[in-house]
Amino acid sequence: EVVRLLLQAIQTFEKKIRLLYVQLSNTVVCKQKALELFPKVDEVMTLMHEDEKTVVRLQEKRQKELWNLLKIACSKVRGPVSGSPDSINISRPNNPGQLSLQVTTPQNHLVDSGVKSEDLLVETHSLCSQLENVMVDTMKDQEHSFMTLDWSWLEFPAEERKRLEQT
């Protein structure tokens, strides 16, 4: 009986050794595959880094082109080529959503390009702030119009309705 138990223990031990050997050999194969793939992964990472630099460079180029187009558009609006006065200012609208144009007299003192670019920057900031004001007014008007609509069909629970009415 002891011999039989000893024989079973040895067979079980051999099975576990074989299983361990199979797992270790699979691990070695996986390690070899990983080592084979590492240079490819490194190459892909390098390519991704180069592509990222290319994208940034192209975005910078695109931004410069947009600024050049903006300068050309501004110079055409200001210049006699378009048939319009030398400069056009956009005033803050009386009614939200409407822009009114005011024609100003030609400015002969803008001979130097440095002065022109400074004035362009000032005018750009002015127009941006006016646009921002128009957008804020429009959003306020839309918010108010949304508040006056009938939302009863949504059937909020009483607690949520009270919370929304308080805000």
PENORFEN-V676699 format. One record per helix or strand. SS is the DSSP state (H for helix, E for strand). FROM is the first residue (numbers start at 1). TO is the last residue. If there is no record, write none. Layout:
SS,FROM,TO
SS,FROM,TO
This chain:
H,2,78
H,80,82
E,88,91
E,100,103
H,113,147
H,152,154
H,158,166
